Amino acid sequence: MFYLFHGEDEFSRSETLADFKEKMGDPGLAELNTTIFDGSKVTLSELQHACDSVPFLAERRLVIVKGLLTHLQPKGKGEKRSAWQKKYLEELTQYLRHLPETTRLVFVEDRSIGKDNPVHRLALAEECGHVREFEPPQGRQLNRWIEERVKKKEGQIEPAAIEELAAFVGNDLRLLDQEIEKLVAYVN
């Protein structure tokens, strides 16, 4: 299976990746069966080798590639992909169709990847592909996120305090989480 996690909400993306790692079982074995690549440097053969490797004393391997699809996007607005970018994407999408059952490949992108991207299209079309866009919450969604986060940390918060916290901190979820942690610790 392969996943495309994209969008500007780095905090939620990181939490989701941490959940993936946690579901791999024993932390020591999970670490042995996890490979992380910088997408601006990884070759297709390196990626394939990591994905084709048999998991060590575990059921699955986790391969995380950060920024590959962004790296394979055209550089400027109105420009087209270069020949090597097209070739890389074509070979990658062919490979993804035959990804080993034991591998969970996750593409992590800091910005939204359009549906015109071949990997995005493939993930939407194939059962073995999954797409999740992570966008920072706005307005009422942000207020709900704050309320849920406070409850998760076993605290309570008034609606006026939610509004104030959202107004002062904004939708930087990592910073909000830290501020909520401080407030809950202070009250307790």
C-alpha positions in Angstrom: 0.0 0.0 0.0 1.1 3.5 -0.6 -0.1 6.8 1.0 0.0 10.4 0.0 0.0 12.8 2.9 0.1 16.3 1.7 -0.9 19.8 2.8 0.4 22.6 5.0 -0.7 21.1 8.4 2.6 19.7 9.5 1.5 18.9 13.1 -1.5 16.6 12.1 0.7 15.0 9.4 3.4 14.3 12.0 0.9 12.8 14.4 -0.5 10.5 11.7 2.9 9.3 10.8 3.7 8.7 14.5 0.5 6.6 14.7 1.7 4.6 11.6 5.0 3.8 13.4 3.1 2.9 16.6 0.9 0.4 14.8 4.0 -1.4 13.6 4.3 -3.0 17.0 7.5 -3.3 19.0 9.3 0.1 18.8 12.7 -1.5 18.4 11.6 -3.7 15.5 9.6 -0.8 14.0 12.8 1.3 14.0 14.6 -1.5 12.2 11.8 -1.7 9.6 11.4 2.0 8.9 13.4 3.8 6.2 13.1 7.6 5.7 14.3 9.3 2.5 14.8 12.9 1.5 12.8 13.1 -1.7 15.1 15.6 -3.3 18.0 13.1 -3.1 16.5 9.6 -3.4 16.9 7.7 -6.6 14.2 5.4 -7.8 16.4 2.4 -7.4 17.1 3.3 -3.7 13.4 3.7 -3.1 12.6 0.4 -4.8 15.4 -1.4 -2.9 14.0 -0.2 0.4 10.4 -1.1 -0.5 11.4 -4.6 -1.8 13.4 -5.5 1.3 11.8 -8.1 3.4 10.7 -6.9 6.9 13.0 -8.1 9.7 11.1 -10.1 12.3 7.9 -8.1 11.6 4.9 -8.2 9.2 5.6 -4.8 7.5 8.1 -2.3 6.4 7.5 1.4 6.6 9.1 3.6 3.9 8.7 7.4 4.3 9.7 9.7 1.5 9.7 13.4 2.3 9.2 16.0 -0.5 9.6 13.7 -3.5 6.5 14.7 -5.4 7.1 18.4 -4.7 10.6 17.9 -6.1 9.1 16.4 -9.2 6.8 19.3 -9.8 7.6 21.9 -12.5 9.7 24.7 -11.0 7.8 27.7 -12.2 4.1 28.5 -12.9 3.2 27.6 -16.5 6.3 25.4 -16.9 6.1 21.7 -17.7 8.0 18.9 -16.1 11.4 18.2 -17.4 12.1 14.9 -19.3 13.8 13.3 -16.2 10.9 14.3 -14.0 8.4 12.7 -16.4 10.5 9.6 -16.7 10.9 9.3 -12.9 7.1 9.7 -12.3 6.3 7.2 -15.1 8.6 4.6 -13.7 7.4 5.3 -10.1 3.8 4.9 -10.9 4.5 1.6 -12.7 6.4 0.4 -9.7 3.6 1.5 -7.3 1.2 -0.9 -9.0 3.4 -3.8 -8.0 4.5 -2.6 -4.5 5.1 -5.6 -2.1 2.2 -6.4 0.3 4.6 -6.1 3.2 5.5 -2.5 2.5 3.7 0.7 3.5 5.1 3.5 1.4 4.2 7.1 2.6 4.8 10.2 0.5 4.9 13.2 2.8 4.6 16.6 1.1 4.6 20.0 2.8 2.2 21.5 0.3 -0.9 20.3 -1.5 -0.3 18.1 -4.5 -2.7 18.6 -7.4 -4.8 15.8 -8.8 -2.9 16.2 -12.0 0.1 14.6 -10.4 0.4 11.0 -11.6 1.0 9.5 -8.1 -2.0 11.4 -6.8 -4.2 10.2 -9.6 -3.0 6.6 -9.1 -3.6 6.8 -5.4 -7.2 7.9 -6.0 -7.8 5.2 -8.7 -6.2 2.1 -7.1 -7.3 0.2 -4.0 -3.7 0.1 -2.8 -3.4 3.9 -2.8 -4.7 6.4 -0.2 -4.7 10.2 -0.2 -5.1 12.4 2.8 -4.8 16.2 2.6 -3.8 18.0 5.8 -5.0 21.6 5.9 -4.9 23.7 9.0 -8.4 24.2 10.4 -10.0 27.6 10.2 -12.8 29.3 12.1 -15.2 26.9 13.8 -13.1 23.9 12.9 -10.2 25.5 14.7 -12.3 26.1 17.8 -13.5 22.5 17.7 -9.9 21.3 17.4 -8.9 23.4 20.4 -11.8 22.0 22.5 -11.0 18.4 21.5 -7.3 18.9 22.2 -8.0 20.2 25.7 -10.3 17.3 26.4 -7.6 14.9 25.2 -5.3 16.4 27.7 -8.0 15.9 30.4 -8.7 19.6 30.8 -11.7 21.9 30.4 -12.0 25.2 28.6 -14.7 27.9 28.3 -15.9 29.0 24.8 -14.6 32.5 25.4 -11.1 31.1 26.2 -11.2 29.0 23.0 -11.9 32.2 21.0 -9.1 34.1 22.8 -6.6 31.3 22.3 -7.5 31.0 18.6 -7.2 34.8 18.2 -3.8 35.0 19.9 -2.1 31.9 18.5 -3.9 31.4 15.2 -4.0 28.0 13.4 -0.4 26.9 14.1 -1.5 23.6 15.6 1.9 22.7 17.0 2.1 26.0 18.9 -1.5 25.7 20.0 -0.8 22.2 21.3 2.1 23.6 23.3 0.1 26.4 24.7 -2.8 24.1 25.7 -0.2 21.8 27.4 1.0 24.8 29.4 -2.5 25.9 30.4 -3.6 22.4 31.4 -0.4 21.9 33.5 -0.8 25.3 35.1 -4.4 24.7 36.1 -3.6 21.2 37.5 
